[in-house]
Amino acid sequence: MRAIVSVIGKDRTGIIAKVATALYELSVNIEDISQTVMQNEYFTMIMMVGLSDEANIKDIDASLQKVASELGVEIRIQHEDIFNLMHRV
């Protein structure tokens, strides 16, 4: 099972490290990652992550929301199928 994790906020040191560490601690594998800093101020990142069959997206989201609060960013996780349906043209 795969999911999409997005992170948006003001750029600061440690965003990738803290998000990646939180995912690692939850046994979530980062399969692909893209990030950019826009106008030297705004950080955006999207990750495709692999989840075990036992993974619970609500538990992962709760952990990521703690990280989001610490960093002052917005973090969302969505099952890959839901993400694809929402972004279909």
PyMOL commands that place a pseudoatom at each C-alpha (Angstrom):
pseudoatom trace, name=CA, resn=MET, resi=1, chain=A, elem=C, hetatm=0, pos=[0.000, 0.000, 0.000]
pseudoatom trace, name=CA, resn=ARG, resi=2, chain=A, elem=C, hetatm=0, pos=[1.279, 3.493, -0.793]
pseudoatom trace, name=CA, resn=ALA, resi=3, chain=A, elem=C, hetatm=0, pos=[0.398, 6.985, 0.366]
pseudoatom trace, name=CA, resn=ILE, resi=4, chain=A, elem=C, hetatm=0, pos=[1.274, 10.574, -0.494]
pseudoatom trace, name=CA, resn=VAL, resi=5, chain=A, elem=C, hetatm=0, pos=[2.727, 12.879, 2.163]
pseudoatom trace, name=CA, resn=SER, resi=6, chain=A, elem=C, hetatm=0, pos=[2.807, 16.624, 1.476]
pseudoatom trace, name=CA, resn=VAL, resi=7, chain=A, elem=C, hetatm=0, pos=[4.555, 19.287, 3.530]
pseudoatom trace, name=CA, resn=ILE, resi=8, chain=A, elem=C, hetatm=0, pos=[4.097, 23.043, 3.040]
pseudoatom trace, name=CA, resn=GLY, resi=9, chain=A, elem=C, hetatm=0, pos=[5.326, 25.963, 5.121]
pseudoatom trace, name=CA, resn=LYS, resi=10, chain=A, elem=C, hetatm=0, pos=[8.006, 28.535, 5.762]
pseudoatom trace, name=CA, resn=ASP, resi=11, chain=A, elem=C, hetatm=0, pos=[11.456, 27.146, 5.069]
pseudoatom trace, name=CA, resn=ARG, resi=12, chain=A, elem=C, hetatm=0, pos=[13.607, 26.277, 8.052]
pseudoatom trace, name=CA, resn=THR, resi=13, chain=A, elem=C, hetatm=0, pos=[16.381, 23.883, 8.935]
pseudoatom trace, name=CA, resn=GLY, resi=14, chain=A, elem=C, hetatm=0, pos=[15.442, 20.292, 9.699]
pseudoatom trace, name=CA, resn=ILE, resi=15, chain=A, elem=C, hetatm=0, pos=[12.079, 19.868, 7.959]
pseudoatom trace, name=CA, resn=ILE, resi=16, chain=A, elem=C, hetatm=0, pos=[13.152, 16.934, 5.802]
pseudoatom trace, name=CA, resn=ALA, resi=17, chain=A, elem=C, hetatm=0, pos=[15.107, 15.350, 8.664]
pseudoatom trace, name=CA, resn=LYS, resi=18, chain=A, elem=C, hetatm=0, pos=[12.240, 15.518, 11.165]
pseudoatom trace, name=CA, resn=VAL, resi=19, chain=A, elem=C, hetatm=0, pos=[9.595, 14.280, 8.742]
pseudoatom trace, name=CA, resn=ALA, resi=20, chain=A, elem=C, hetatm=0, pos=[11.847, 11.465, 7.504]
pseudoatom trace, name=CA, resn=THR, resi=21, chain=A, elem=C, hetatm=0, pos=[12.719, 10.469, 11.079]
pseudoatom trace, name=CA, resn=ALA, resi=22, chain=A, elem=C, hetatm=0, pos=[9.047, 10.349, 12.086]
pseudoatom trace, name=CA, resn=LEU, resi=23, chain=A, elem=C, hetatm=0, pos=[8.265, 8.151, 9.078]
pseudoatom trace, name=CA, resn=TYR, resi=24, chain=A, elem=C, hetatm=0, pos=[11.251, 5.894, 9.826]
pseudoatom trace, name=CA, resn=GLU, resi=25, chain=A, elem=C, hetatm=0, pos=[10.082, 5.439, 13.429]
pseudoatom trace, name=CA, resn=LEU, resi=26, chain=A, elem=C, hetatm=0, pos=[6.697, 4.310, 12.057]
pseudoatom trace, name=CA, resn=SER, resi=27, chain=A, elem=C, hetatm=0, pos=[8.357, 1.812, 9.656]
pseudoatom trace, name=CA, resn=VAL, resi=28, chain=A, elem=C, hetatm=0, pos=[7.202, 3.862, 6.658]
pseudoatom trace, name=CA, resn=ASN, resi=29, chain=A, elem=C, hetatm=0, pos=[9.489, 3.689, 3.619]
pseudoatom trace, name=CA, resn=ILE, resi=30, chain=A, elem=C, hetatm=0, pos=[10.075, 6.826, 1.529]
pseudoatom trace, name=CA, resn=GLU, resi=31, chain=A, elem=C, hetatm=0, pos=[9.927, 5.611, -2.079]
pseudoatom trace, name=CA, resn=ASP, resi=32, chain=A, elem=C, hetatm=0, pos=[10.161, 8.956, -3.859]
pseudoatom trace, name=CA, resn=ILE, resi=33, chain=A, elem=C, hetatm=0, pos=[10.623, 12.543, -2.743]
pseudoatom trace, name=CA, resn=SER, resi=34, chain=A, elem=C, hetatm=0, pos=[10.520, 15.955, -4.369]
pseudoatom trace, name=CA, resn=GLN, resi=35, chain=A, elem=C, hetatm=0, pos=[11.117, 19.208, -2.564]
pseudoatom trace, name=CA, resn=THR, resi=36, chain=A, elem=C, hetatm=0, pos=[11.730, 22.817, -3.420]
pseudoatom trace, name=CA, resn=VAL, resi=37, chain=A, elem=C, hetatm=0, pos=[12.100, 26.184, -1.778]
pseudoatom trace, name=CA, resn=MET, resi=38, chain=A, elem=C, hetatm=0, pos=[10.147, 28.897, -3.563]
pseudoatom trace, name=CA, resn=GLN, resi=39, chain=A, elem=C, hetatm=0, pos=[11.438, 32.482, -3.510]
pseudoatom trace, name=CA, resn=ASN, resi=40, chain=A, elem=C, hetatm=0, pos=[13.945, 31.516, -0.784]
pseudoatom trace, name=CA, resn=GLU, resi=41, chain=A, elem=C, hetatm=0, pos=[11.087, 31.431, 1.714]
pseudoatom trace, name=CA, resn=TYR, resi=42, chain=A, elem=C, hetatm=0, pos=[8.420, 28.772, 1.133]
pseudoatom trace, name=CA, resn=PHE, resi=43, chain=A, elem=C, hetatm=0, pos=[9.189, 25.076, 1.516]
pseudoatom trace, name=CA, resn=THR, resi=44, chain=A, elem=C, hetatm=0, pos=[7.166, 22.439, -0.343]
pseudoatom trace, name=CA, resn=MET, resi=45, chain=A, elem=C, hetatm=0, pos=[7.715, 18.700, -0.348]
pseudoatom trace, name=CA, resn=ILE, resi=46, chain=A, elem=C, hetatm=0, pos=[5.793, 15.722, -1.617]
pseudoatom trace, name=CA, resn=MET, resi=47, chain=A, elem=C, hetatm=0, pos=[6.694, 12.120, -0.849]
pseudoatom trace, name=CA, resn=MET, resi=48, chain=A, elem=C, hetatm=0, pos=[5.405, 8.797, -2.059]
pseudoatom trace, name=CA, resn=VAL, resi=49, chain=A, elem=C, hetatm=0, pos=[5.692, 6.382, 0.828]
pseudoatom trace, name=CA, resn=GLY, resi=50, chain=A, elem=C, hetatm=0, pos=[5.272, 2.648, 1.157]
pseudoatom trace, name=CA, resn=LEU, resi=51, chain=A, elem=C, hetatm=0, pos=[3.165, 1.369, 4.036]
pseudoatom trace, name=CA, resn=SER, resi=52, chain=A, elem=C, hetatm=0, pos=[3.049, -2.104, 5.504]
pseudoatom trace, name=CA, resn=ASP, resi=53, chain=A, elem=C, hetatm=0, pos=[-0.264, -3.959, 5.362]
pseudoatom trace, name=CA, resn=GLU, resi=54, chain=A, elem=C, hetatm=0, pos=[-0.638, -3.367, 9.099]
pseudoatom trace, name=CA, resn=ALA, resi=55, chain=A, elem=C, hetatm=0, pos=[-0.077, 0.390, 8.830]
pseudoatom trace, name=CA, resn=ASN, resi=56, chain=A, elem=C, hetatm=0, pos=[-2.818, 2.699, 10.047]
pseudoatom trace, name=CA, resn=ILE, resi=57, chain=A, elem=C, hetatm=0, pos=[-2.910, 6.042, 8.211]
pseudoatom trace, name=CA, resn=LYS, resi=58, chain=A, elem=C, hetatm=0, pos=[-4.726, 7.688, 11.146]
pseudoatom trace, name=CA, resn=ASP, resi=59, chain=A, elem=C, hetatm=0, pos=[-1.878, 6.750, 13.513]
pseudoatom trace, name=CA, resn=ILE, resi=60, chain=A, elem=C, hetatm=0, pos=[0.732, 7.934, 11.009]
pseudoatom trace, name=CA, resn=ASP, resi=61, chain=A, elem=C, hetatm=0, pos=[-1.178, 11.190, 10.542]
pseudoatom trace, name=CA, resn=ALA, resi=62, chain=A, elem=C, hetatm=0, pos=[-1.333, 11.759, 14.303]
pseudoatom trace, name=CA, resn=SER, resi=63, chain=A, elem=C, hetatm=0, pos=[2.440, 11.375, 14.543]
pseudoatom trace, name=CA, resn=LEU, resi=64, chain=A, elem=C, hetatm=0, pos=[3.008, 13.670, 11.550]
pseudoatom trace, name=CA, resn=GLN, resi=65, chain=A, elem=C, hetatm=0, pos=[0.722, 16.312, 13.068]
pseudoatom trace, name=CA, resn=LYS, resi=66, chain=A, elem=C, hetatm=0, pos=[2.995, 16.451, 16.120]
pseudoatom trace, name=CA, resn=VAL, resi=67, chain=A, elem=C, hetatm=0, pos=[5.952, 17.062, 13.797]
pseudoatom trace, name=CA, resn=ALA, resi=68, chain=A, elem=C, hetatm=0, pos=[3.943, 19.677, 11.881]
pseudoatom trace, name=CA, resn=SER, resi=69, chain=A, elem=C, hetatm=0, pos=[3.185, 21.506, 15.106]
pseudoatom trace, name=CA, resn=GLU, resi=70, chain=A, elem=C, hetatm=0, pos=[6.861, 21.489, 16.145]
pseudoatom trace, name=CA, resn=LEU, resi=71, chain=A, elem=C, hetatm=0, pos=[7.976, 22.807, 12.756]
pseudoatom trace, name=CA, resn=GLY, resi=72, chain=A, elem=C, hetatm=0, pos=[5.132, 25.232, 12.076]
pseudoatom trace, name=CA, resn=VAL, resi=73, chain=A, elem=C, hetatm=0, pos=[4.271, 23.567, 8.760]
pseudoatom trace, name=CA, resn=GLU, resi=74, chain=A, elem=C, hetatm=0, pos=[1.257, 21.783, 7.304]
pseudoatom trace, name=CA, resn=ILE, resi=75, chain=A, elem=C, hetatm=0, pos=[1.588, 18.037, 6.724]
pseudoatom trace, name=CA, resn=ARG, resi=76, chain=A, elem=C, hetatm=0, pos=[-1.002, 15.839, 5.035]
pseudoatom trace, name=CA, resn=ILE, resi=77, chain=A, elem=C, hetatm=0, pos=[-1.051, 12.126, 4.284]
pseudoatom trace, name=CA, resn=GLN, resi=78, chain=A, elem=C, hetatm=0, pos=[-3.484, 10.489, 1.883]
pseudoatom trace, name=CA, resn=HIS, resi=79, chain=A, elem=C, hetatm=0, pos=[-3.815, 6.986, 0.540]
pseudoatom trace, name=CA, resn=GLU, resi=80, chain=A, elem=C, hetatm=0, pos=[-2.458, 6.955, -3.022]
pseudoatom trace, name=CA, resn=ASP, resi=81, chain=A, elem=C, hetatm=0, pos=[-5.845, 5.985, -4.518]
pseudoatom trace, name=CA, resn=ILE, resi=82, chain=A, elem=C, hetatm=0, pos=[-7.630, 8.904, -2.820]
pseudoatom trace, name=CA, resn=PHE, resi=83, chain=A, elem=C, hetatm=0, pos=[-4.895, 11.306, -3.896]
pseudoatom trace, name=CA, resn=ASN, resi=84, chain=A, elem=C, hetatm=0, pos=[-5.189, 10.123, -7.511]
pseudoatom trace, name=CA, resn=LEU, resi=85, chain=A, elem=C, hetatm=0, pos=[-8.984, 10.459, -7.527]
pseudoatom trace, name=CA, resn=MET, resi=86, chain=A, elem=C, hetatm=0, pos=[-8.820, 13.974, -6.088]
pseudoatom trace, name=CA, resn=HIS, resi=87, chain=A, elem=C, hetatm=0, pos=[-6.280, 15.111, -8.687]
pseudoatom trace, name=CA, resn=ARG, resi=88, chain=A, elem=C, hetatm=0, pos=[-7.749, 13.465, -11.757]
pseudoatom trace, name=CA, resn=VAL, resi=89, chain=A, elem=C, hetatm=0, pos=[-8.449, 15.912, -14.604]
for i in range(1, 89): cmd.bond("trace and resi %d" % i, "trace and resi %d" % (i + 1))
show_as sticks, trace
zoom trace
